[in-house]
Amino acid sequence: MKKYLPIIIPILLFATYFIGRMIYFTPNYGSGEVAPNFEGTKPNGETFELKDLQGNYVLLEFWGSWCGDCRHSHPGLVELYKEFHNKEYMDAGNFEILGVGLETSEERWKRAIEKDGLIWEYHTVQLSERSSGMFDQPLALDYGIKWAPSSFLIDPKGNIIKVNPSRSELEKFLTGKLKK
């Protein structure tokens, strides 16, 4: 047994690390739970609430102008929005994207929206004075966001139906909900 300890101990440490990491990065809400309502302010200063979007499918997307993976995913989100916004759904009015910027600079956030062509109406920002505090903002804490991008697909009744869905999962799901 002692001769296997040099192999077993690293394997156990490795497994413990990845299980702990998985638990740590799991958002506070999962499929089937009600998405907590919140108020946001659009770049033009107009306020809205998540509940204003009930009746639609909503992709709640947490991102940052500083996040390479987020910025890399934006062209695909724009295509998804163009493909599924203003379509007729069996059980919903529309498909919307609500982007939540986790930022230290409102100006950088606005420039990223413009540069990346994020054409959807609903954007809001959570500002932090320091980059290490972006995930400590109220909305990120409430949803349990610990990395970006993080997303939730919300159904017309306000329930979370998918956490961090891939683009292909979203396309398949939304295609299946379109009126024939």
C-alpha positions in Angstrom: 0.0 0.0 0.0 2.8 2.4 0.9 4.3 2.1 -2.6 1.1 3.5 -4.1 0.9 6.5 -1.8 3.0 8.7 -4.2 0.5 8.0 -6.9 -2.7 8.1 -4.8 -2.0 11.4 -2.9 -1.6 13.5 -6.1 -4.6 12.0 -7.6 -6.7 12.8 -4.5 -5.4 16.3 -4.4 -6.1 16.8 -8.0 -9.6 15.5 -7.7 -10.3 17.6 -4.6 -9.0 20.7 -6.4 -11.3 20.2 -9.4 -14.4 19.2 -7.3 -13.8 22.3 -5.1 -13.4 24.5 -8.1 -16.6 23.2 -9.7 -18.5 23.8 -6.5 -17.1 27.3 -6.1 -17.9 28.4 -9.7 -21.5 27.0 -9.6 -23.9 29.9 -9.7 -26.5 30.5 -6.9 -29.4 29.6 -9.2 -30.0 26.6 -11.4 -32.6 25.3 -13.8 -36.1 25.5 -12.5 -35.5 28.3 -10.0 -37.1 31.8 -10.4 -34.7 34.3 -11.7 -34.3 37.1 -9.1 -35.7 40.4 -10.2 -33.4 43.4 -10.4 -33.4 47.0 -11.7 -31.0 48.1 -14.3 -30.2 51.3 -16.1 -29.6 51.3 -19.9 -26.7 53.3 -21.4 -29.2 56.0 -22.3 -30.2 56.4 -18.6 -33.6 54.7 -18.9 -34.4 52.2 -16.1 -36.0 48.8 -16.4 -36.5 45.7 -14.4 -35.9 42.1 -15.3 -39.6 41.4 -14.7 -40.5 43.9 -17.5 -39.2 41.2 -19.9 -41.5 38.5 -18.6 -43.4 36.9 -21.4 -40.2 36.6 -23.4 -37.3 34.2 -23.5 -34.4 36.2 -22.0 -30.7 35.4 -22.1 -29.1 37.1 -19.1 -25.5 37.5 -20.0 -22.8 38.7 -17.5 -19.7 39.9 -19.3 -16.9 42.5 -19.2 -15.1 44.7 -21.7 -11.9 43.4 -20.1 -12.9 39.7 -20.7 -11.4 38.2 -23.9 -13.8 35.2 -23.9 -16.7 37.6 -23.5 -15.7 39.8 -26.4 -14.9 36.7 -28.5 -18.4 35.4 -28.0 -20.1 38.7 -28.9 -20.3 38.1 -32.7 -22.1 34.8 -32.1 -24.6 36.5 -29.6 -25.3 39.2 -32.2 -26.0 36.5 -34.8 -28.2 34.6 -32.3 -30.1 37.8 -31.5 -30.6 38.7 -35.2 -31.8 35.1 -35.9 -34.3 34.8 -33.0 -35.4 38.3 -32.0 -38.8 39.4 -33.4 -39.8 35.8 -34.3 -43.1 34.1 -33.5 -42.9 31.7 -30.6 -45.4 29.1 -29.4 -45.3 30.3 -25.8 -43.4 33.6 -25.7 -43.6 37.1 -27.2 -39.9 37.4 -28.2 -36.3 36.6 -27.5 -34.3 39.2 -25.7 -30.7 39.5 -24.5 -30.0 41.4 -21.3 -26.3 42.2 -20.9 -24.8 42.9 -17.5 -21.4 44.5 -17.7 -19.1 43.9 -14.7 -16.8 46.9 -15.0 -14.5 49.4 -13.5 -15.3 52.0 -16.2 -18.7 52.9 -17.6 -17.0 54.5 -20.6 -15.1 51.3 -21.5 -18.4 49.4 -21.1 -20.2 51.7 -23.5 -17.3 51.6 -26.0 -17.3 47.8 -26.0 -21.1 47.8 -26.6 -20.6 50.0 -29.6 -17.4 48.4 -30.9 -18.9 44.8 -30.6 -22.2 45.9 -32.2 -24.3 44.7 -29.3 -27.6 45.8 -30.9 -30.0 44.6 -28.2 -31.8 47.2 -26.1 -31.2 45.9 -22.7 -27.8 46.6 -21.1 -26.9 47.5 -17.6 -23.6 47.9 -15.7 -22.3 47.0 -12.3 -19.4 49.2 -11.5 -16.5 48.5 -9.1 -13.7 50.8 -8.1 -11.2 48.0 -8.5 -10.9 45.1 -10.9 -10.7 42.5 -8.1 -14.1 43.7 -6.8 -16.2 43.3 -10.0 -17.6 40.0 -8.8 -18.5 41.6 -5.5 -21.2 43.8 -7.0 -24.8 43.2 -5.8 -26.1 41.6 -8.9 -23.0 39.3 -9.4 -23.3 38.3 -5.8 -27.0 37.6 -6.0 -26.6 35.4 -9.0 -23.4 33.8 -7.7 -21.3 35.0 -10.7 -17.6 34.2 -10.2 -16.4 34.3 -13.8 -17.3 35.9 -17.1 -19.0 35.2 -19.4 -21.8 33.6 -17.4 -25.4 33.3 -18.6 -28.9 32.2 -17.7 -31.7 31.4 -20.2 -35.0 32.6 -18.6 -38.4 31.4 -19.7 -41.5 33.6 -20.3 -42.6 33.0 -16.7 -39.3 34.2 -15.2 -37.8 30.8 -14.4 -34.2 29.8 -15.2 -34.2 27.0 -17.7 -30.5 26.8 -18.6 -27.3 27.9 -17.0 -24.3 28.8 -19.2 -25.9 27.3 -22.3 -23.8 27.0 -25.4 -24.8 28.8 -28.6 -25.8 25.5 -30.2 -28.0 24.7 -27.2 -29.6 28.1 -27.4 -30.2 27.7 -31.2 -31.7 24.2 -30.8 -33.9 25.3 -27.9 -35.2 28.5 -29.5 -35.7 26.8 -32.9 -37.9 24.2 -31.1 -40.0 27.0 -29.6 -40.7 28.8 -32.9 -44.2 28.7 -34.3 -44.3 26.4 -37.4 
